[in-house]
Amino acid sequence: MIMNKFVLPLLGLFFLFGTVTAYQINIDAPDTLSVGKPLIVTGTTNFGIGTPLDVVLFQQITANTEIQRKTVYVQSDNTFRAVFDTTNLTKGKYKVEVPASGLGDSHNMQLVEIIDRTDEITLISGLSQEYTGTLLIAGTMKDNHNAGIQIKVTGPDGEKIFGPQYIATDNQGRFSTEVSITKGGAYDISFTDSEGFVGTRRITVTGGERITVTPTLITPVTTSLSVLSARATASRDSPAYFEVKAGYGPVKVYTSSRIDWVLEFIDEKGILQTVNENGELNREEIEIQGRGKSVFFRIYPYKYSDNGAIILYAENAQSIRVSQTLPDAFKGLSGNPVVPEETEASLGSVIACSALVLAVALLHRHR
C-alpha cells in the first residue's frame, strides 16, 4: 500500500513531463499554385528560438523526388517561413514537408498542386527579336474573346519595364502591344486574366546593349497557323503601303490595335475597298480569296491627330512586305474604281471628238 502511494505520483509526473517535452510543428501552404508564382510555406513550432529546420519540396510522380530544400530558423514569435521558386517546375502534384521525428500531434506535411496555363497563350511575335527600341508582344489567348489580358514586362536586370496593364483582346482572343526598351537581353512577360495568373513567356532581344543572361528552361511555343507580319509607321498625311503575296484559298489580313486604323485595298476587280469598323480597341480585319497574286494595302489613322506604328498580319500568305514607294496600283486613284489604261485612252478619244464637234459648230455659227 505504501509502494502504491509513491508509484502513482511518479507515474503522473512522468506523463506530465512527457507532454511538456513533445515538440510540435504545424505548416501552412496553398493547395494550388500557378507555375511561376512563389510557393510560400509558413509554420509555427514550440522548438526554441533560433532552431534550424529543413523545409523540403518534393515532386510526387511515382515516388517522392526532392526538388528544393530550405534551411530556416525559428523566430522570436515561434514562427518560420520558407519561399520556393516555381519558375521551372512542371505542372503536377508536389509536397512540402518539415521532416523530423518525435513530433507528436503535428501537421508537418502538405500537398500542393502546381497549375500551368501557359499553353493557353500562343505568341505570334518572335521569341527572338532584333533590337529596334521596341518589344513586340502579340498573340492569342484561348477562350479570351473581346475581354482582355493583363501584361507585365520585366527587364534583363529584373527591373519593371511595363505594366501590369490590361490589353484588349478581339473576338478571336488576339492581342498586340509594343513596349519601349533601351537595350538587348531577356525580357520576361507575365500574363494574367480574370481567372488569375496564366504564366510567363521569355523574349530574347539581340543587338543593342548586350546583356549576359543565365539561361532558363523555356517551353517553346509553336502554332500550326502560318502568320506573317510587317511593320511600318503611318499618319493621315503619310499612309503605310503593304504588299501581300497571297497563297491559294482564304487569306486573312488584320491590323494591330491601339489606333483606329483605316484599311484600304484593291480587290481583284481593281476597285478600291475601305474597311473601318472596329475603332481603336479592336483590329480591322478582312478575308480575301487568295489566287497566288499580290494584293496591295494602304493604311492610315482615322484621326488626323494619330500617328504611330502599324503592324499588318497575314494568315495563309506567301509573303508580306512594306512598300517604300507608292505602289502603281494606287497611282491615280480618286476613290472607286481604278480606270484601266485602255479605258483612259477611250475616254481621251471621246473628249477629243467632243472638242472637234464643238469647234465645227462654232465655225458654222460665225458663217
QUIQUI-V405144 format. One record per backbone hydrogen bond with DSSP energy under -0.5 kcal/mol. CO is the residue of the C=O (numbers start at 1). NH is the residue of the N-H. E is the energy in kcal/mol with one decimal. If there is no record, write none. Layout:
CO_NH_E ; CO_NH_E
//
This chain:
1_5_-1.3 ; 2_6_-1.0 ; 3_6_-0.8 ; 3_7_-2.4 ; 4_8_-2.0 ; 5_9_-0.6 ; 6_10_-1.5 ; 7_11_-2.6 ; 8_12_-2.1 ; 9_13_-2.3 ; 10_14_-2.3 ; 11_15_-2.2 ; 12_16_-2.0 ; 13_17_-2.7 ; 14_18_-2.1 ; 15_19_-1.8 ; 16_20_-1.9 ; 17_21_-2.2 ; 19_22_-0.8 ; 24_46_-1.3 ; 25_107_-1.4 ; 26_44_-2.4 ; 28_42_-2.3 ; 31_113_-2.8 ; 33_115_-3.1 ; 34_37_-2.0 ; 38_40_-0.8 ; 39_41_-0.6 ; 39_84_-2.6 ; 40_42_-0.5 ; 41_82_-2.8 ; 42_28_-2.9 ; 43_80_-1.9 ; 44_26_-2.6 ; 48_51_-1.9 ; 51_74_-1.9 ; 53_55_-0.5 ; 53_72_-2.9 ; 54_56_-0.5 ; 55_70_-2.9 ; 56_58_-0.6 ; 56_97_-2.1 ; 57_67_-3.3 ; 57_68_-1.2 ; 58_95_-2.6 ; 59_61_-0.9 ; 59_65_-2.1 ; 63_61_-1.2 ; 64_66_-0.5 ; 65_59_-2.8 ; 68_57_-2.9 ; 70_55_-3.3 ; 70_72_-0.6 ; 72_53_-3.0 ; 74_50_-2.7 ; 75_78_-2.0 ; 78_45_-2.1 ; 79_75_-3.0 ; 80_43_-2.0 ; 82_41_-3.2 ; 84_39_-2.7 ; 86_89_-1.4 ; 92_114_-2.9 ; 93_60_-2.3 ; 94_112_-2.8 ; 95_58_-3.4 ; 96_110_-2.5 ; 97_56_-3.0 ; 97_99_-0.7 ; 102_23_-0.8 ; 104_106_-1.7 ; 106_108_-0.5 ; 107_27_-2.7 ; 108_98_-2.5 ; 110_96_-2.7 ; 112_94_-2.9 ; 112_114_-0.6 ; 113_33_-2.2 ; 113_115_-0.5 ; 114_92_-1.8 ; 115_35_-3.1 ; 117_120_-2.3 ; 118_121_-1.7 ; 120_122_-0.5 ; 120_142_-2.6 ; 121_123_-0.5 ; 122_140_-2.6 ; 127_204_-2.8 ; 129_206_-2.6 ; 133_181_-2.2 ; 134_136_-0.6 ; 135_137_-0.5 ; 135_179_-2.4 ; 136_138_-0.5 ; 137_177_-2.0 ; 138_124_-2.2 ; 138_125_-1.8 ; 139_175_-2.6 ; 140_122_-2.6 ; 141_144_-1.6 ; 149_167_-2.7 ; 150_192_-2.0 ; 151_165_-1.9 ; 152_190_-3.1 ; 153_161_-2.7 ; 153_162_-1.5 ; 154_188_-2.0 ; 155_158_-1.9 ; 159_155_-3.5 ; 162_153_-2.5 ; 165_151_-2.7 ; 167_149_-2.3 ; 170_146_-2.9 ; 170_173_-2.1 ; 173_141_-2.4 ; 174_170_-1.7 ; 175_139_-2.1 ; 177_137_-2.7 ; 179_135_-3.2 ; 185_187_-0.5 ; 185_205_-3.4 ; 187_189_-0.5 ; 187_203_-2.7 ; 188_154_-2.7 ; 188_190_-0.6 ; 189_201_-2.6 ; 190_152_-1.9 ; 191_198_-2.8 ; 191_199_-1.3 ; 192_150_-3.3 ; 193_196_-1.8 ; 196_193_-2.4 ; 198_117_-1.2 ; 199_191_-2.8 ; 201_189_-3.6 ; 203_187_-2.8 ; 203_205_-0.5 ; 204_129_-2.3 ; 204_206_-0.6 ; 205_185_-2.3 ; 206_131_-2.7 ; 208_210_-0.8 ; 209_184_-0.9 ; 211_213_-0.5 ; 213_215_-0.5 ; 216_218_-0.6 ; 218_220_-0.6 ; 220_222_-0.5 ; 225_227_-0.7 ; 226_316_-1.7 ; 228_314_-2.5 ; 230_312_-2.5 ; 232_310_-3.5 ; 234_308_-1.9 ; 238_235_-1.7 ; 240_299_-2.6 ; 241_323_-2.7 ; 242_297_-2.6 ; 243_245_-0.6 ; 243_321_-2.0 ; 244_246_-1.0 ; 244_295_-2.6 ; 245_318_-2.8 ; 245_319_-1.3 ; 247_292_-2.0 ; 249_290_-3.2 ; 251_253_-0.5 ; 251_288_-2.6 ; 252_315_-3.0 ; 253_286_-2.7 ; 254_313_-3.2 ; 259_261_-1.3 ; 260_302_-3.1 ; 261_263_-0.5 ; 262_264_-0.5 ; 262_300_-1.6 ; 263_275_-3.0 ; 264_298_-2.7 ; 265_267_-0.6 ; 265_273_-3.4 ; 267_270_-2.2 ; 270_338_-1.9 ; 271_267_-2.5 ; 273_265_-2.2 ; 275_263_-2.6 ; 278_282_-0.9 ; 280_258_-2.5 ; 284_255_-2.1 ; 286_253_-2.4 ; 288_251_-3.0 ; 288_290_-0.8 ; 290_249_-1.8 ; 293_246_-2.4 ; 295_244_-2.8 ; 296_266_-1.3 ; 297_242_-2.2 ; 298_264_-2.7 ; 299_240_-2.7 ; 300_262_-2.9 ; 303_306_-1.0 ; 306_236_-0.6 ; 308_234_-2.5 ; 310_232_-2.2 ; 310_312_-0.5 ; 311_256_-1.1 ; 311_313_-0.5 ; 312_230_-1.6 ; 313_254_-1.8 ; 314_228_-2.7 ; 315_252_-1.1 ; 316_247_-1.1 ; 319_245_-2.1 ; 321_243_-2.6 ; 322_324_-0.6 ; 323_241_-0.5 ; 327_330_-1.7 ; 327_331_-0.6 ; 328_331_-1.1 ; 330_333_-1.5 ; 338_340_-0.6 ; 340_344_-2.1 ; 341_345_-2.3 ; 342_346_-2.1 ; 343_347_-2.6 ; 344_348_-2.2 ; 345_349_-1.9 ; 346_350_-2.1 ; 347_351_-2.2 ; 348_352_-2.4 ; 349_353_-2.6 ; 350_354_-2.3 ; 351_355_-2.2 ; 352_356_-2.0 ; 353_357_-2.4 ; 354_358_-2.2 ; 355_359_-2.1 ; 356_360_-2.2 ; 357_361_-2.1 ; 358_362_-2.1 ; 359_363_-2.2 ; 360_364_-2.4 ; 361_365_-1.8 ; 362_366_-1.9 ; 363_367_-1.4
//
